[in-house]
Amino acid sequence: MSYNLLKGKRGIIFGALDENSIAWKTAERIHKEGGTFVLTNAPIALRMGQIKELAEKTNSEVIPADATNLEDLNNLVEKSMEILGGKLDFVLHSIGMSVNVRKGNHYTNQNYDYTHKGWDISAVSFHKTMQTLYQKDAMNEWGSIVALTYMAAQRVFPDYNDMADNKAYLESIARSFGYFFGKDKKVRVNTISQSPTPTTAGQGVKGFDGFISYAEKMSPLGNATAEDCANYTIAMFSDLTKRVTLQNLYNDGGFSNMGVSDEVIKAFEHE
Ligand SMILES: NC(=O)c1ccc[n+]([C@@H]2O[C@H](COP(=O)([O-])OP(=O)(O)OC[C@H]3O[C@@H](n4cnc5c(N)ncnc54)[C@H](O)[C@@H]3O)[C@@H](O)[C@H]2O)c1
């Protein structure tokens, strides 16, 4: 299905690692809607991942950038405008990583060098990306910037570890920078809070399998898939959402407003 929603629009997509990645599905969807873009990821992910395949499929170029490195971001934004032939209309930040989670450190036993690194990658990189775009005046008026987040920023999910804090920080950056981007450049900035999704980053969270089933049973519409997230994101990049900004938008089948569901009660009835 295509509505030509993004015809003539140009952008940058961060974070497509493999075909399960939310950014991968979003890139495919944007391509279908007529948008053009540059794909980017950290140099190491480019070596490991399959991004070339996506680039061929969507007729796009790949520019390596570590999203914590300002030189890389400067180069990325400049080259993207050259390749795409003008300023940008959309940017997707789909990046997350906790070194503590990866190394199996419990929330109550963090290595703070890891904490700092995970915070830089998962949260501050969003500020760095927006600051680079802002200072280079790289966004067209009525452009749209989206970052992906998770509800552990608002509520306790013990195994989400320090990523919960990183997401809270990320969502705050969206509001704070969104103010200046809106006032000065007429660009909107939002975060999409997505259901648990079976990707490399998602499956890194301890107990993910049990948790994704629980969320499915708690949500009246079931978990939102990566494809659902891609669809929501193209709506946010289109001209149909021009004055939606500074928001944290839940794409979670209703999970975030649930207390308990019949299915979950049933599972405990004979306790
Ligand atoms: N999967 C879930 O359950 C879920 C739920 C809600 C939100 N999210 C968020 O969605 C986003 C995308 O994750 P995903 O689930 O598609 O997993 P993914 O593992 O496919 O994507 C994460 C991406 O971050 C990239 N990355 C890591 N370090 C980087 C760096 N220094 N510079 C540039 N890129 C770097 C990785 O290479 C990878 O492409 C993340 O922000 C994640 O937290 C995921």
The ligand as an ORCA input file, in Angstrom:
! r2SCAN-3c Opt
* xyz 0 1
  N      12.996     -3.614     20.279
  C      12.244     -3.121     21.248
  O      11.626     -3.850     22.031
  C      12.100     -1.640     21.384
  C      11.015     -1.093     22.100
  C      10.921      0.296     22.236
  C      11.912      1.107     21.687
  N      12.964      0.551     21.000
  C      13.998      1.441     20.456
  O      14.012      1.357     19.053
  C      15.287      1.799     18.585
  C      15.814      0.819     17.544
  O      16.122     -0.419     18.117
  P      15.726     -1.818     17.464
  O      14.822     -2.482     18.418
  O      15.317     -1.639     16.040
  O      17.103     -2.631     17.559
  P      18.407     -2.705     16.600
  O      19.422     -3.425     17.418
  O      18.047     -3.274     15.299
  O      18.825     -1.163     16.422
  C      19.655     -0.461     17.309
  C      20.642      0.298     16.445
  O      21.475      1.201     17.204
  C      22.703      1.258     16.483
  N      23.799      1.860     17.254
  C      24.356      1.391     18.403
  N      25.396      2.185     18.755
  C      25.460      3.185     17.830
  C      26.316      4.306     17.645
  N      27.316      4.585     18.521
  N      26.133      5.114     16.578
  C      25.138      4.846     15.688
  N      24.295      3.801     15.815
  C      24.466      2.976     16.866
  C      22.963     -0.225     16.196
  O      24.004     -0.452     15.263
  C      21.599     -0.660     15.693
  O      21.469     -0.451     14.308
  C      16.151      1.942     19.830
  O      16.141      3.296     20.258
  C      15.418      1.094     20.835
  O      15.716      1.424     22.163
  C      13.061     -0.784     20.830
*
